[in-house]
Amino acid sequence: MEVSVETTRSPDFKQIYAIGAVGGHSPYDFRIAFYNDSPRTTREGGKNITVMERKIEMEVILSPLAAKELARWLSEHIKDYERKFGEIKRPGAGIAEKGNPEKSGDSAPIQGYM
């Protein structure tokens, strides 16, 4: 039996640009929320304070199998990208205090939902 797949875009389809993602998992699903940051200056006690405003643009909820397939797909595409354009480097990586990953630009593991 032959099956063909026809892909179309929903009338509600939209693209977003995200600078980061947060999320977590439960026994039932994985959740990834994509966000953008915008600095905002406020005045408190006679001092200017910069606050980073993080706006969550959207959240994707995946089954465990779909999450695993997404991880595999991303890994393949990242390897292909790096073969063509060079290693993707994190800002600030490599300037950590020895033995302190929190200061190296590495992010902490995400546990649970936001």
Backbone as XML, in Angstrom:
<?xml version="1.0"?>
<chain id="A" units="angstrom">
  <residue number="1" name="MET">
    <atom name="N" x="0.843" y="-1.181" z="0.000"/>
    <atom name="CA" x="0.000" y="0.000" z="0.000"/>
    <atom name="C" x="0.891" y="1.248" z="0.000"/>
  </residue>
  <residue number="2" name="GLU">
    <atom name="N" x="0.614" y="2.162" z="-0.887"/>
    <atom name="CA" x="1.371" y="3.404" z="-0.975"/>
    <atom name="C" x="0.631" y="4.529" z="-0.265"/>
  </residue>
  <residue number="3" name="VAL">
    <atom name="N" x="1.390" y="5.312" z="0.488"/>
    <atom name="CA" x="0.799" y="6.457" z="1.178"/>
    <atom name="C" x="1.587" y="7.701" z="0.777"/>
  </residue>
  <residue number="4" name="SER">
    <atom name="N" x="0.892" y="8.727" z="0.390"/>
    <atom name="CA" x="1.577" y="9.993" z="0.122"/>
    <atom name="C" x="1.098" y="11.021" z="1.153"/>
  </residue>
  <residue number="5" name="VAL">
    <atom name="N" x="1.965" y="11.963" z="1.454"/>
    <atom name="CA" x="1.649" y="12.995" z="2.435"/>
    <atom name="C" x="1.577" y="14.331" z="1.719"/>
  </residue>
  <residue number="6" name="GLU">
    <atom name="N" x="0.491" y="15.029" z="1.919"/>
    <atom name="CA" x="0.333" y="16.369" z="1.351"/>
    <atom name="C" x="0.415" y="17.360" z="2.503"/>
  </residue>
  <residue number="7" name="THR">
    <atom name="N" x="1.382" y="18.278" z="2.450"/>
    <atom name="CA" x="1.575" y="19.254" z="3.514"/>
    <atom name="C" x="0.987" y="20.594" z="3.096"/>
  </residue>
  <residue number="8" name="THR">
    <atom name="N" x="0.142" y="21.147" z="3.967"/>
    <atom name="CA" x="-0.421" y="22.478" z="3.732"/>
    <atom name="C" x="-0.254" y="23.296" z="5.010"/>
  </residue>
  <residue number="9" name="ARG">
    <atom name="N" x="-0.380" y="24.605" z="4.882"/>
    <atom name="CA" x="-0.307" y="25.484" z="6.061"/>
    <atom name="C" x="-1.706" y="25.859" z="6.506"/>
  </residue>
  <residue number="10" name="SER">
    <atom name="N" x="-1.900" y="25.798" z="7.817"/>
    <atom name="CA" x="-3.161" y="26.194" z="8.410"/>
    <atom name="C" x="-3.392" y="27.685" z="8.151"/>
  </residue>
  <residue number="11" name="PRO">
    <atom name="N" x="-4.641" y="28.137" z="8.101"/>
    <atom name="CA" x="-4.894" y="29.579" z="7.978"/>
    <atom name="C" x="-4.320" y="30.367" z="9.164"/>
  </residue>
  <residue number="12" name="ASP">
    <atom name="N" x="-4.117" y="29.691" z="10.309"/>
    <atom name="CA" x="-3.551" y="30.337" z="11.502"/>
    <atom name="C" x="-2.026" y="30.247" z="11.562"/>
  </residue>
  <residue number="13" name="PHE">
    <atom name="N" x="-1.397" y="29.692" z="10.529"/>
    <atom name="CA" x="0.052" y="29.513" z="10.527"/>
    <atom name="C" x="0.763" y="30.851" z="10.703"/>
  </residue>
  <residue number="14" name="LYS">
    <atom name="N" x="1.814" y="30.841" z="11.545"/>
    <atom name="CA" x="2.654" y="32.029" z="11.680"/>
    <atom name="C" x="4.061" y="31.576" z="12.018"/>
  </residue>
  <residue number="15" name="GLN">
    <atom name="N" x="5.028" y="32.397" z="11.674"/>
    <atom name="CA" x="6.406" y="32.136" z="12.024"/>
    <atom name="C" x="6.811" y="33.124" z="13.098"/>
  </residue>
  <residue number="16" name="ILE">
    <atom name="N" x="7.653" y="32.665" z="14.022"/>
    <atom name="CA" x="8.197" y="33.565" z="15.030"/>
    <atom name="C" x="9.702" y="33.385" z="15.046"/>
  </residue>
  <residue number="17" name="TYR">
    <atom name="N" x="10.414" y="34.404" z="15.477"/>
    <atom name="CA" x="11.843" y="34.309" z="15.720"/>
    <atom name="C" x="12.006" y="34.277" z="17.225"/>
  </residue>
  <residue number="18" name="ALA">
    <atom name="N" x="12.784" y="33.331" z="17.731"/>
    <atom name="CA" x="12.991" y="33.209" z="19.170"/>
    <atom name="C" x="14.485" y="33.196" z="19.469"/>
  </residue>
  <residue number="19" name="ILE">
    <atom name="N" x="14.870" y="33.856" z="20.562"/>
    <atom name="CA" x="16.276" y="33.827" z="20.970"/>
    <atom name="C" x="16.546" y="32.732" z="21.984"/>
  </residue>
  <residue number="20" name="GLY">
    <atom name="N" x="15.487" y="32.111" z="22.502"/>
    <atom name="CA" x="15.686" y="31.063" z="23.488"/>
    <atom name="C" x="14.443" y="30.240" z="23.708"/>
  </residue>
  <residue number="21" name="ALA">
    <atom name="N" x="14.621" y="29.198" z="24.513"/>
    <atom name="CA" x="13.513" y="28.304" z="24.827"/>
    <atom name="C" x="13.659" y="27.806" z="26.265"/>
  </residue>
  <residue number="22" name="VAL">
    <atom name="N" x="12.539" y="27.571" z="26.896"/>
    <atom name="CA" x="12.481" y="26.975" z="28.226"/>
    <atom name="C" x="11.397" y="25.912" z="28.189"/>
  </residue>
  <residue number="23" name="GLY">
    <atom name="N" x="11.429" y="25.014" z="29.127"/>
    <atom name="CA" x="10.381" y="24.008" z="29.153"/>
    <atom name="C" x="10.697" y="22.895" z="30.108"/>
  </residue>
  <residue number="24" name="GLY">
    <atom name="N" x="10.059" y="21.802" z="29.882"/>
    <atom name="CA" x="10.252" y="20.652" z="30.745"/>
    <atom name="C" x="9.411" y="19.496" z="30.260"/>
  </residue>
  <residue number="25" name="HIS">
    <atom name="N" x="9.262" y="18.511" z="31.140"/>
    <atom name="CA" x="8.508" y="17.327" z="30.754"/>
    <atom name="C" x="7.769" y="16.738" z="31.944"/>
  </residue>
  <residue number="26" name="SER">
    <atom name="N" x="6.766" y="15.970" z="31.616"/>
    <atom name="CA" x="6.029" y="15.171" z="32.582"/>
    <atom name="C" x="6.072" y="13.741" z="32.038"/>
  </residue>
  <residue number="27" name="PRO">
    <atom name="N" x="5.460" y="12.794" z="32.722"/>
    <atom name="CA" x="5.429" y="11.445" z="32.139"/>
    <atom name="C" x="4.653" y="11.388" z="30.814"/>
  </residue>
  <residue number="28" name="TYR">
    <atom name="N" x="3.853" y="12.416" z="30.538"/>
    <atom name="CA" x="2.941" y="12.370" z="29.397"/>
    <atom name="C" x="3.388" y="13.184" z="28.195"/>
  </residue>
  <residue number="29" name="ASP">
    <atom name="N" x="4.146" y="14.282" z="28.427"/>
    <atom name="CA" x="4.517" y="15.134" z="27.301"/>
    <atom name="C" x="5.734" y="15.993" z="27.604"/>
  </residue>
  <residue number="30" name="PHE">
    <atom name="N" x="6.263" y="16.601" z="26.550"/>
    <atom name="CA" x="7.351" y="17.565" z="26.637"/>
    <atom name="C" x="6.789" y="18.908" z="26.204"/>
  </residue>
  <residue number="31" name="ARG">
    <atom name="N" x="7.209" y="19.982" z="26.896"/>
    <atom name="CA" x="6.745" y="21.326" z="26.558"/>
    <atom name="C" x="7.945" y="22.231" z="26.331"/>
  </residue>
  <residue number="32" name="ILE">
    <atom name="N" x="7.908" y="22.953" z="25.223"/>
    <atom name="CA" x="8.970" y="23.893" z="24.885"/>
    <atom name="C" x="8.317" y="25.234" z="24.608"/>
  </residue>
  <residue number="33" name="ALA">
    <atom name="N" x="8.664" y="26.246" z="25.418"/>
    <atom name="CA" x="8.152" y="27.603" z="25.216"/>
    <atom name="C" x="9.281" y="28.437" z="24.618"/>
  </residue>
  <residue number="34" name="PHE">
    <atom name="N" x="8.992" y="29.145" z="23.544"/>
    <atom name="CA" x="9.980" y="29.969" z="22.853"/>
    <atom name="C" x="9.782" y="31.427" z="23.239"/>
  </residue>
  <residue number="35" name="TYR">
    <atom name="N" x="10.909" y="32.134" z="23.492"/>
    <atom name="CA" x="10.802" y="33.509" z="23.984"/>
    <atom name="C" x="11.767" y="34.459" z="23.300"/>
  </residue>
  <residue number="36" name="ASN">
    <atom name="N" x="11.506" y="35.749" z="23.516"/>
    <atom name="CA" x="12.383" y="36.852" z="23.125"/>
    <atom name="C" x="12.574" y="37.753" z="24.329"/>
  </residue>
  <residue number="37" name="ASP">
    <atom name="N" x="13.752" y="38.337" z="24.462"/>
    <atom name="CA" x="14.068" y="39.262" z="25.558"/>
    <atom name="C" x="14.168" y="40.685" z="25.029"/>
  </residue>
  <residue number="38" name="SER">
    <atom name="N" x="13.689" y="41.641" z="25.836"/>
    <atom name="CA" x="13.814" y="43.065" z="25.522"/>
    <atom name="C" x="14.227" y="43.799" z="26.787"/>
  </residue>
  <residue number="39" name="PRO">
    <atom name="N" x="15.337" y="44.552" z="26.738"/>
    <atom name="CA" x="15.733" y="45.322" z="27.926"/>
    <atom name="C" x="14.804" y="46.517" z="28.116"/>
  </residue>
  <residue number="40" name="ARG">
    <atom name="N" x="14.506" y="46.812" z="29.377"/>
    <atom name="CA" x="13.654" y="47.959" z="29.723"/>
    <atom name="C" x="14.286" y="48.638" z="30.924"/>
  </residue>
  <residue number="41" name="THR">
    <atom name="N" x="14.410" y="49.950" z="30.866"/>
    <atom name="CA" x="15.005" y="50.698" z="31.975"/>
    <atom name="C" x="13.901" y="51.320" z="32.819"/>
  </residue>
  <residue number="42" name="THR">
    <atom name="N" x="14.010" y="51.136" z="34.141"/>
    <atom name="CA" x="13.069" y="51.762" z="35.075"/>
    <atom name="C" x="13.883" y="52.544" z="36.098"/>
  </residue>
  <residue number="43" name="ARG">
    <atom name="N" x="13.210" y="53.409" z="36.791"/>
    <atom name="CA" x="13.873" y="54.221" z="37.813"/>
    <atom name="C" x="13.320" y="53.826" z="39.173"/>
  </residue>
  <residue number="44" name="GLU">
    <atom name="N" x="14.216" y="53.367" z="40.065"/>
    <atom name="CA" x="13.823" y="52.980" z="41.425"/>
    <atom name="C" x="14.800" y="53.609" z="42.403"/>
  </residue>
  <residue number="45" name="GLY">
    <atom name="N" x="14.273" y="54.325" z="43.366"/>
    <atom name="CA" x="15.115" y="54.923" z="44.402"/>
    <atom name="C" x="16.184" y="55.840" z="43.849"/>
  </residue>
  <residue number="46" name="GLY">
    <atom name="N" x="15.862" y="56.559" z="42.792"/>
    <atom name="CA" x="16.817" y="57.482" z="42.200"/>
    <atom name="C" x="17.863" y="56.824" z="41.314"/>
  </residue>
  <residue number="47" name="LYS">
    <atom name="N" x="17.750" y="55.522" z="41.095"/>
    <atom name="CA" x="18.709" y="54.816" z="40.249"/>
    <atom name="C" x="17.999" y="54.221" z="39.039"/>
  </residue>
  <residue number="48" name="ASN">
    <atom name="N" x="18.679" y="54.253" z="37.890"/>
    <atom name="CA" x="18.172" y="53.566" z="36.711"/>
    <atom name="C" x="18.502" y="52.086" z="36.817"/>
  </residue>
  <residue number="49" name="ILE">
    <atom name="N" x="17.505" y="51.242" z="36.634"/>
    <atom name="CA" x="17.681" y="49.798" z="36.702"/>
    <atom name="C" x="17.201" y="49.207" z="35.384"/>
  </residue>
  <residue number="50" name="THR">
    <atom name="N" x="18.037" y="48.353" z="34.800"/>
    <atom name="CA" x="17.645" y="47.676" z="33.571"/>
    <atom name="C" x="17.011" y="46.343" z="33.922"/>
  </residue>
  <residue number="51" name="VAL">
    <atom name="N" x="15.822" y="46.135" z="33.395"/>
    <atom name="CA" x="15.084" y="44.893" z="33.605"/>
    <atom name="C" x="14.968" y="44.210" z="32.249"/>
  </residue>
  <residue number="52" name="MET">
    <atom name="N" x="15.278" y="42.919" z="32.209"/>
    <atom name="CA" x="15.112" y="42.168" z="30.976"/>
    <atom name="C" x="13.706" y="41.599" z="30.967"/>
  </residue>
  <residue number="53" name="GLU">
    <atom name="N" x="12.928" y="42.038" z="30.028"/>
    <atom name="CA" x="11.548" y="41.569" z="29.910"/>
    <atom name="C" x="11.529" y="40.381" z="28.957"/>
  </residue>
  <residue number="54" name="ARG">
    <atom name="N" x="11.142" y="39.215" z="29.442"/>
    <atom name="CA" x="11.114" y="37.987" z="28.645"/>
    <atom name="C" x="9.672" y="37.710" z="28.235"/>
  </residue>
  <residue number="55" name="LYS">
    <atom name="N" x="9.429" y="37.750" z="26.937"/>
    <atom name="CA" x="8.085" y="37.526" z="26.415"/>
    <atom name="C" x="8.026" y="36.156" z="25.756"/>
  </residue>
  <residue number="56" name="ILE">
    <atom name="N" x="7.170" y="35.295" z="26.287"/>
    <atom name="CA" x="6.984" y="33.972" z="25.694"/>
    <atom name="C" x="6.054" y="34.127" z="24.500"/>
  </residue>
  <residue number="57" name="GLU">
    <atom name="N" x="6.585" y="33.722" z="23.351"/>
    <atom name="CA" x="5.863" y="33.906" z="22.085"/>
    <atom name="C" x="4.911" y="32.747" z="21.786"/>
  </residue>
  <residue number="58" name="MET">
    <atom name="N" x="5.330" y="31.523" z="22.144"/>
    <atom name="CA" x="4.491" y="30.351" z="21.883"/>
    <atom name="C" x="5.026" y="29.158" z="22.648"/>
  </residue>
  <residue number="59" name="GLU">
    <atom name="N" x="4.193" y="28.135" z="22.798"/>
    <atom name="CA" x="4.610" y="26.898" z="23.437"/>
    <atom name="C" x="4.198" y="25.734" z="22.544"/>
  </residue>
  <residue number="60" name="VAL">
    <atom name="N" x="5.098" y="24.764" z="22.429"/>
    <atom name="CA" x="4.825" y="23.547" z="21.670"/>
    <atom name="C" x="4.771" y="22.395" z="22.664"/>
  </residue>
  <residue number="61" name="ILE">
    <atom name="N" x="3.751" y="21.559" z="22.552"/>
    <atom name="CA" x="3.594" y="20.395" z="23.420"/>
    <atom name="C" x="3.741" y="19.160" z="22.540"/>
  </residue>
  <residue number="62" name="LEU">
    <atom name="N" x="4.679" y="18.270" z="22.921"/>
    <atom name="CA" x="4.991" y="17.090" z="22.118"/>
    <atom name="C" x="4.833" y="15.811" z="22.922"/>
  </residue>
  <residue number="63" name="SER">
    <atom name="N" x="4.434" y="14.743" z="22.256"/>
    <atom name="CA" x="4.459" y="13.429" z="22.890"/>
    <atom name="C" x="5.921" y="13.049" z="23.100"/>
  </residue>
  <residue number="64" name="PRO">
    <atom name="N" x="6.197" y="12.103" z="24.010"/>
    <atom name="CA" x="7.594" y="11.670" z="24.183"/>
    <atom name="C" x="8.233" y="11.188" z="22.879"/>
  </residue>
  <residue number="65" name="LEU">
    <atom name="N" x="7.508" y="10.458" z="22.054"/>
    <atom name="CA" x="8.052" y="9.987" z="20.781"/>
    <atom name="C" x="8.344" y="11.160" z="19.845"/>
  </residue>
  <residue number="66" name="ALA">
    <atom name="N" x="7.426" y="12.107" z="19.757"/>
    <atom name="CA" x="7.648" y="13.272" z="18.897"/>
    <atom name="C" x="8.840" y="14.088" z="19.389"/>
  </residue>
  <residue number="67" name="ALA">
    <atom name="N" x="9.014" y="14.198" z="20.713"/>
    <atom name="CA" x="10.166" y="14.927" z="21.269"/>
    <atom name="C" x="11.465" y="14.230" z="20.892"/>
  </residue>
  <residue number="68" name="LYS">
    <atom name="N" x="11.482" y="12.907" z="20.977"/>
    <atom name="CA" x="12.688" y="12.162" z="20.618"/>
    <atom name="C" x="12.999" y="12.333" z="19.134"/>
  </residue>
  <residue number="69" name="GLU">
    <atom name="N" x="11.999" y="12.275" z="18.303"/>
    <atom name="CA" x="12.199" y="12.472" z="16.861"/>
    <atom name="C" x="12.671" y="13.898" z="16.561"/>
  </residue>
  <residue number="70" name="LEU">
    <atom name="N" x="12.137" y="14.889" z="17.281"/>
    <atom name="CA" x="12.592" y="16.270" z="17.104"/>
    <atom name="C" x="14.060" y="16.400" z="17.496"/>
  </residue>
  <residue number="71" name="ALA">
    <atom name="N" x="14.458" y="15.777" z="18.611"/>
    <atom name="CA" x="15.856" y="15.827" z="19.053"/>
    <atom name="C" x="16.766" y="15.199" z="18.000"/>
  </residue>
  <residue number="72" name="ARG">
    <atom name="N" x="16.363" y="14.090" z="17.423"/>
    <atom name="CA" x="17.147" y="13.431" z="16.375"/>
    <atom name="C" x="17.254" y="14.328" z="15.147"/>
  </residue>
  <residue number="73" name="TRP">
    <atom name="N" x="16.128" y="14.911" z="14.724"/>
    <atom name="CA" x="16.090" y="15.786" z="13.553"/>
    <atom name="C" x="16.982" y="17.015" z="13.765"/>
  </residue>
  <residue number="74" name="LEU">
    <atom name="N" x="16.866" y="17.652" z="14.943"/>
    <atom name="CA" x="17.701" y="18.817" z="15.246"/>
    <atom name="C" x="19.185" y="18.453" z="15.244"/>
  </residue>
  <residue number="75" name="SER">
    <atom name="N" x="19.532" y="17.333" z="15.862"/>
    <atom name="CA" x="20.921" y="16.891" z="15.926"/>
    <atom name="C" x="21.495" y="16.710" z="14.519"/>
  </residue>
  <residue number="76" name="GLU">
    <atom name="N" x="20.747" y="16.064" z="13.639"/>
    <atom name="CA" x="21.202" y="15.872" z="12.257"/>
    <atom name="C" x="21.404" y="17.207" z="11.542"/>
  </residue>
  <residue number="77" name="HIS">
    <atom name="N" x="20.463" y="18.125" z="11.722"/>
    <atom name="CA" x="20.559" y="19.418" z="11.039"/>
    <atom name="C" x="21.671" y="20.295" z="11.609"/>
  </residue>
  <residue number="78" name="ILE">
    <atom name="N" x="21.915" y="20.206" z="12.916"/>
    <atom name="CA" x="23.020" y="20.959" z="13.518"/>
    <atom name="C" x="24.355" y="20.428" z="12.996"/>
  </residue>
  <residue number="79" name="LYS">
    <atom name="N" x="24.505" y="19.111" z="12.919"/>
    <atom name="CA" x="25.741" y="18.526" z="12.373"/>
    <atom name="C" x="25.954" y="18.980" z="10.933"/>
  </residue>
  <residue number="80" name="ASP">
    <atom name="N" x="24.907" y="18.973" z="10.128"/>
    <atom name="CA" x="24.998" y="19.406" z="8.735"/>
    <atom name="C" x="25.383" y="20.889" z="8.661"/>
  </residue>
  <residue number="81" name="TYR">
    <atom name="N" x="24.751" y="21.718" z="9.479"/>
    <atom name="CA" x="25.050" y="23.152" z="9.520"/>
    <atom name="C" x="26.524" y="23.376" z="9.863"/>
  </residue>
  <residue number="82" name="GLU">
    <atom name="N" x="27.012" y="22.678" z="10.906"/>
    <atom name="CA" x="28.396" y="22.868" z="11.347"/>
    <atom name="C" x="29.406" y="22.346" z="10.314"/>
  </residue>
  <residue number="83" name="ARG">
    <atom name="N" x="29.042" y="21.313" z="9.559"/>
    <atom name="CA" x="29.920" y="20.858" z="8.472"/>
    <atom name="C" x="30.058" y="21.942" z="7.411"/>
  </residue>
  <residue number="84" name="LYS">
    <atom name="N" x="28.968" y="22.636" z="7.140"/>
    <atom name="CA" x="28.968" y="23.668" z="6.086"/>
    <atom name="C" x="29.538" y="25.001" z="6.558"/>
  </residue>
  <residue number="85" name="PHE">
    <atom name="N" x="29.218" y="25.414" z="7.789"/>
    <atom name="CA" x="29.519" y="26.778" z="8.238"/>
    <atom name="C" x="30.460" y="26.862" z="9.438"/>
  </residue>
  <residue number="86" name="GLY">
    <atom name="N" x="30.853" y="25.745" z="10.018"/>
    <atom name="CA" x="31.723" y="25.762" z="11.184"/>
    <atom name="C" x="30.938" y="25.592" z="12.473"/>
  </residue>
  <residue number="87" name="GLU">
    <atom name="N" x="31.685" y="25.368" z="13.539"/>
    <atom name="CA" x="31.087" y="25.103" z="14.847"/>
    <atom name="C" x="30.247" y="26.279" z="15.334"/>
  </residue>
  <residue number="88" name="ILE">
    <atom name="N" x="29.110" y="25.970" z="15.894"/>
    <atom name="CA" x="28.258" y="26.974" z="16.542"/>
    <atom name="C" x="28.798" y="27.139" z="17.951"/>
  </residue>
  <residue number="89" name="LYS">
    <atom name="N" x="29.219" y="28.344" z="18.292"/>
    <atom name="CA" x="29.812" y="28.588" z="19.609"/>
    <atom name="C" x="28.872" y="29.427" z="20.455"/>
  </residue>
  <residue number="90" name="ARG">
    <atom name="N" x="28.826" y="29.099" z="21.742"/>
    <atom name="CA" x="28.014" y="29.862" z="22.687"/>
    <atom name="C" x="28.771" y="31.108" z="23.103"/>
  </residue>
  <residue number="91" name="PRO">
    <atom name="N" x="28.101" y="32.249" z="23.196"/>
    <atom name="CA" x="28.771" y="33.452" z="23.698"/>
    <atom name="C" x="29.276" y="33.224" z="25.119"/>
  </residue>
  <residue number="92" name="GLY">
    <atom name="N" x="30.512" y="33.604" z="25.395"/>
    <atom name="CA" x="31.062" y="33.482" z="26.737"/>
    <atom name="C" x="31.591" y="32.107" z="27.066"/>
  </residue>
  <residue number="93" name="ALA">
    <atom name="N" x="31.415" y="31.121" z="26.193"/>
    <atom name="CA" x="31.913" y="29.774" z="26.483"/>
    <atom name="C" x="33.433" y="29.798" z="26.529"/>
  </residue>
  <residue number="94" name="GLY">
    <atom name="N" x="33.994" y="29.060" z="27.475"/>
    <atom name="CA" x="35.444" y="28.969" z="27.573"/>
    <atom name="C" x="36.064" y="30.002" z="28.496"/>
  </residue>
  <residue number="95" name="ILE">
    <atom name="N" x="35.272" y="30.908" z="29.082"/>
    <atom name="CA" x="35.841" y="31.909" z="29.982"/>
    <atom name="C" x="35.423" y="31.646" z="31.425"/>
  </residue>
  <residue number="96" name="ALA">
    <atom name="N" x="35.054" y="30.400" z="31.672"/>
    <atom name="CA" x="34.560" y="30.045" z="33.008"/>
    <atom name="C" x="35.700" y="29.903" z="33.992"/>
  </residue>
  <residue number="97" name="GLU">
    <atom name="N" x="35.319" y="30.060" z="35.239"/>
    <atom name="CA" x="36.246" y="29.690" z="36.295"/>
    <atom name="C" x="36.320" y="28.170" z="36.253"/>
  </residue>
  <residue number="98" name="LYS">
    <atom name="N" x="37.494" y="27.622" z="36.410"/>
    <atom name="CA" x="37.665" y="26.177" z="36.322"/>
    <atom name="C" x="36.738" y="25.466" z="37.315"/>
  </residue>
  <residue number="99" name="GLY">
    <atom name="N" x="35.985" y="24.501" z="36.782"/>
    <atom name="CA" x="35.109" y="23.708" z="37.634"/>
    <atom name="C" x="33.793" y="24.387" z="37.974"/>
  </residue>
  <residue number="100" name="ASN">
    <atom name="N" x="33.490" y="25.542" z="37.360"/>
    <atom name="CA" x="32.247" y="26.241" z="37.656"/>
    <atom name="C" x="31.470" y="26.458" z="36.361"/>
  </residue>
  <residue number="101" name="PRO">
    <atom name="N" x="30.649" y="25.459" z="35.928"/>
    <atom name="CA" x="29.933" y="25.587" z="34.665"/>
    <atom name="C" x="28.926" y="26.729" z="34.646"/>
  </residue>
  <residue number="102" name="GLU">
    <atom name="N" x="28.498" y="27.205" z="35.827"/>
    <atom name="CA" x="27.529" y="28.308" z="35.847"/>
    <atom name="C" x="28.120" y="29.576" z="35.255"/>
  </residue>
  <residue number="103" name="LYS">
    <atom name="N" x="29.424" y="29.714" z="35.266"/>
    <atom name="CA" x="30.053" y="30.919" z="34.743"/>
    <atom name="C" x="30.630" y="30.718" z="33.353"/>
  </residue>
  <residue number="104" name="SER">
    <atom name="N" x="30.325" y="29.589" z="32.713"/>
    <atom name="CA" x="30.895" y="29.307" z="31.397"/>
    <atom name="C" x="29.932" y="29.609" z="30.271"/>
  </residue>
  <residue number="105" name="GLY">
    <atom name="N" x="28.719" y="30.005" z="30.565"/>
    <atom name="CA" x="27.728" y="30.185" z="29.524"/>
    <atom name="C" x="26.880" y="28.939" z="29.335"/>
  </residue>
  <residue number="106" name="ASP">
    <atom name="N" x="27.254" y="27.828" z="30.022"/>
    <atom name="CA" x="26.436" y="26.625" z="29.939"/>
    <atom name="C" x="25.143" y="26.877" z="30.699"/>
  </residue>
  <residue number="107" name="SER">
    <atom name="N" x="24.049" y="26.360" z="30.163"/>
    <atom name="CA" x="22.790" y="26.550" z="30.872"/>
    <atom name="C" x="22.548" y="25.353" z="31.788"/>
  </residue>
  <residue number="108" name="ALA">
    <atom name="N" x="21.771" y="25.596" z="32.815"/>
    <atom name="CA" x="21.427" y="24.543" z="33.757"/>
    <atom name="C" x="20.352" y="23.657" z="33.143"/>
  </residue>
  <residue number="109" name="PRO">
    <atom name="N" x="20.271" y="22.402" z="33.550"/>
    <atom name="CA" x="19.205" y="21.541" z="33.033"/>
    <atom name="C" x="17.841" y="22.077" z="33.450"/>
  </residue>
  <residue number="110" name="ILE">
    <atom name="N" x="16.866" y="21.910" z="32.599"/>
    <atom name="CA" x="15.500" y="22.388" z="32.866"/>
    <atom name="C" x="14.688" y="21.222" z="33.399"/>
  </residue>
  <residue number="111" name="GLN">
    <atom name="N" x="14.057" y="21.396" z="34.526"/>
    <atom name="CA" x="13.245" y="20.355" z="35.136"/>
    <atom name="C" x="11.825" y="20.864" z="35.334"/>
  </residue>
  <residue number="112" name="GLY">
    <atom name="N" x="10.846" y="20.075" z="34.975"/>
    <atom name="CA" x="9.449" y="20.424" z="35.239"/>
    <atom name="C" x="8.954" y="21.555" z="34.361"/>
  </residue>
  <residue number="113" name="TYR">
    <atom name="N" x="7.710" y="21.907" z="34.547"/>
    <atom name="CA" x="7.103" y="22.964" z="33.764"/>
    <atom name="C" x="7.396" y="24.321" z="34.374"/>
  </residue>
  <residue number="114" name="MET">
    <atom name="N" x="7.247" y="25.366" z="33.566"/>
    <atom name="CA" x="7.488" y="26.724" z="34.030"/>
    <atom name="C" x="6.420" y="27.088" z="35.046"/>
  </residue>
</chain>
